[in-house]
Amino acid sequence: MLARRQSAFHKRLMILGTMALMGPAIDRWGFGLNTTIGVILALPLLVLVYDVFSLRRVHRTTIVACAMIFTGMLTIFPVSRLGVWQHVIAWIRHT
């Protein structure tokens, strides 16, 4: 929130935030879970490549946002297998 007035920070945060939310849309393509995960993890790499070619380095915001996306994606699956989480999902589907 503090860096949103700086255009370089804001641009990267908006693009990477949008990429982080694209999981359900990508999954609707119907290519399978492995392809969905691969695409979701590959999209932030495009921003890394852009940074390297345009700035000759990787922007700090890109590093932090990519790390958050990768961490989130890699922790979703172990957490989704927990019994407590399965009860929450069943409760959501029931209501």
NUDO-908439 format. One record per residue: residue number from 1; residue in one letter; chain; x, y, z of N, C-alpha, C in turn. Coordinates in steps of 0.1 Angstrom, whole numbers, plus 2048, in hexadecimal, padded with zeros to 3 digits. Each point is the difference from the previous one (the first is absolute). Layout:
! NUDO-908439
PT  voti  loke  seza   nu   nv   nw  cau  cav  caw   cu   cv   cw
PT   NUM     A     A    X    Y    Z    X    Y    Z    X    Y    Z
...
! end
This chain:
! NUDO-908439
PT  voti  loke  seza   nu   nv   nw  cau  cav  caw   cu   cv   cw
PT     1     M     A  808  7F4  800  7F8  80C  800  809  80D  800
PT     2     L     A  80B  7FF  807  808  80C  800  807  803  7F3
PT     3     A     A  802  7F6  7F8  807  803  7F3  7F7  802  7F4
PT     4     R     A  7F3  800  802  7F7  801  7F5  801  80D  7F8
PT     5     R     A  805  80A  805  801  80D  7F9  80C  800  7F7
PT     6     Q     A  809  7F7  801  80C  7FF  7F7  7FC  7F7  7F5
PT     7     S     A  801  805  7F4  7FB  7F9  7F4  807  7F2  7FE
PT     8     A     A  80D  7FF  802  806  7F3  7FE  7FB  7F5  809
PT     9     F     A  7FE  804  80D  7FB  7F7  80A  7F2  7FC  7FD
PT    10     H     A  7F8  80B  7FD  7F1  7FE  7FE  7FE  7F7  7F3
PT    11     K     A  807  802  7F6  7FF  7F8  7F4  802  7F1  802
PT    12     R     A  80B  7FE  807  803  7F2  803  7F7  7F9  80A
PT    13     L     A  7FB  808  80A  7F7  7FA  809  7F2  7FD  7FA
PT    14     M     A  7FC  809  7F7  7F3  7FD  7F9  801  7F4  7F7
PT    15     I     A  80B  7FF  7F8  801  7F5  7F7  801  7F3  807
PT    16     L     A  809  800  80A  802  7F3  808  7F4  7FD  808
PT    17     G     A  7F9  80A  806  7F4  7FD  807  7F5  7FA  7F7
PT    18     T     A  7FF  805  7F4  7F7  7FA  7F6  804  7F1  7FD
PT    19     M     A  80C  7FE  7FE  805  7F3  7FD  7FD  7F6  80B
PT    20     A     A  801  805  80D  7FE  7F7  80B  7F1  7FC  801
PT    21     L     A  7F7  808  7FB  7F2  7FD  800  7FB  7F7  7F4
PT    22     M     A  809  7FD  7F7  7FC  7FA  7F3  7FE  7F1  801
PT    23     G     A  803  7FA  80C  7FF  7F1  801  7F3  7FA  7FC
PT    24     P     A  7F5  804  805  7F3  7FA  7FB  7FD  802  7F1
PT    25     A     A  804  80C  7FB  7FE  802  7F2  808  7F7  7F7
PT    26     I     A  80D  7FE  804  809  7F7  7F9  7FB  7F1  801
PT    27     D     A  7FB  7FD  80C  7FC  7F2  802  7F3  7FD  7F7
PT    28     R     A  7F9  80A  7FC  7F4  7FE  7F8  804  7FC  7F1
PT    29     W     A  80C  802  7FD  805  7FB  7F2  7FF  7F1  7FF
PT    30     G     A  800  7F9  80B  7FE  7F2  800  80C  7F7  7FC
PT    31     F     A  80C  806  802  80C  7F8  7FC  806  7F8  80C
PT    32     G     A  7FA  801  80C  804  7F8  80B  807  808  80A
PT    33     L     A  801  7FB  80C  806  807  80C  80F  803  7FE
PT    34     N     A  807  7F7  7FA  80F  802  7FE  802  80C  7F7
PT    35     T     A  7F8  801  7F5  802  80B  7F7  7FC  80D  806
PT    36     T     A  7F5  800  808  7FB  80C  807  80B  805  809
PT    37     I     A  806  7F7  808  80B  804  80A  80C  805  7F8
PT    38     G     A  803  7FA  7F5  80B  804  7F8  7FE  80E  7FA
PT    39     V     A  7F4  803  7FB  7FE  80D  7FA  800  80B  80B
PT    40     I     A  7FA  7FD  80C  7FF  809  80B  80E  804  805
PT    41     L     A  809  7F6  800  80E  802  805  808  806  7F5
PT    42     A     A  7FC  7FF  7F3  808  805  7F5  7FD  80F  7FD
PT    43     L     A  7F4  804  803  7FC  80E  7FD  809  80A  807
PT    44     P     A  802  7FF  80D  809  80A  807  80E  800  7FA
PT    45     L     A  804  7F5  7FA  80E  800  7FA  800  809  7F4
PT    46     L     A  7F5  803  7F9  800  809  7F5  803  80E  805
PT    47     V     A  7FC  804  80C  803  80D  806  80F  800  804
PT    48     L     A  805  7F5  804  80F  7FF  803  808  803  7F3
PT    49     V     A  7FC  7F9  7F6  806  802  7F3  7FF  80E  7FB
PT    50     Y     A  7F5  806  801  7FE  80F  7FD  809  808  808
PT    51     D     A  802  7FE  80D  808  808  808  80F  7FF  7FC
PT    52     V     A  804  7F4  7FD  80E  7FD  7FC  803  807  7F3
PT    53     F     A  7F7  800  7F6  803  806  7F3  7FE  810  801
PT    54     S     A  7F7  805  808  7FE  80E  800  809  807  80A
PT    55     L     A  802  7FA  80C  808  807  80A  80E  7FA  802
PT    56     R     A  803  7F5  7FA  80C  7F9  801  802  7FA  80E
PT    57     R     A  7F5  7FF  808  7FF  7FB  80D  7F2  7FC  803
PT    58     V     A  7FE  7F9  80B  7F2  7FD  804  7FB  80A  80B
PT    59     H     A  7F5  806  7FD  7FB  80A  80A  7FC  7F9  80D
PT    60     R     A  802  807  80B  7FE  7FB  80D  7F1  7FC  802
PT    61     T     A  7F7  807  7FB  7F2  7FD  801  7FD  7F3  7F9
PT    62     T     A  806  7FE  7F4  7FE  7F3  7F9  805  7F4  808
PT    63     I     A  80B  802  806  805  7F5  809  7F7  7FC  80B
PT    64     V     A  7FB  80A  807  7F7  7FE  80B  7F3  7FA  7FC
PT    65     A     A  7FA  806  7F5  7F3  7FB  7FC  801  7F2  7FA
PT    66     C     A  80B  7FD  7F8  802  7F2  7FB  802  7F6  80B
PT    67     A     A  807  804  80A  802  7F7  80C  7F3  7FD  807
PT    68     M     A  7F8  80A  801  7F3  7FE  807  7F7  7F7  7F7
PT    69     I     A  800  802  7F3  7F8  7F8  7F7  804  7F1  801
PT    70     F     A  80D  7FE  7FF  806  7F3  800  7FD  7F9  80E
PT    71     T     A  802  807  80A  7FD  7FB  80E  7F2  7FC  801
PT    72     G     A  7F7  809  7FC  7F2  7FD  801  7FC  7F4  7F8
PT    73     M     A  805  7FF  7F4  7FD  7F4  7F7  805  7F3  806
PT    74     L     A  80C  801  806  806  7F3  805  7FA  7FC  80E
PT    75     T     A  7FA  809  807  7FA  7FD  80D  7F1  7FC  7FF
PT    76     I     A  7FA  804  7F4  7F1  7FD  7FF  7FE  7F1  800
PT    77     F     A  808  7F8  7F9  7FD  7F2  7FF  802  7F8  80D
PT    78     P     A  80A  802  808  801  7F9  80D  7F5  804  809
PT    79     V     A  7FD  80D  800  7F5  805  809  7F2  7FA  7FC
PT    80     S     A  7FE  7FF  7F3  7F3  7FB  7FC  7FE  7F2  803
PT    81     R     A  80A  7F8  804  7FE  7F2  803  7FD  7FE  80F
PT    82     L     A  802  80B  808  7FD  7FF  80F  7F1  7FD  802
PT    83     G     A  7FE  7F8  80B  7F2  7FD  803  7F7  80B  804
PT    84     V     A  806  80A  807  7F9  80C  804  7FB  807  7F4
PT    85     W     A  809  802  7F6  7FD  807  7F4  7F5  7F9  7F8
PT    86     Q     A  800  7F3  800  7F6  7F8  7F9  7F2  802  806
PT    87     H     A  800  802  80E  7F3  803  806  7FB  80E  7FD
PT    88     V     A  809  809  7FE  7FC  80E  7FC  7FB  800  7F2
PT    89     I     A  806  7F9  7F7  7FB  7FF  7F2  7F2  7F9  800
PT    90     A     A  7FF  7F5  808  7F3  7FA  800  7F5  809  806
PT    91     W     A  803  808  80A  7F7  80A  805  7FC  80B  7F6
PT    92     I     A  80A  804  7F9  7FE  80B  7F5  7F7  7FA  7F5
PT    93     R     A  802  7F4  7FC  7F8  7FA  7F6  7F2  7FD  805
PT    94     H     A  7FE  7FD  80C  7F3  7FD  806  7F7  80C  800
PT    95     T     A  806  80C  803  7F7  80C  802  7FE  806  7F3
! end
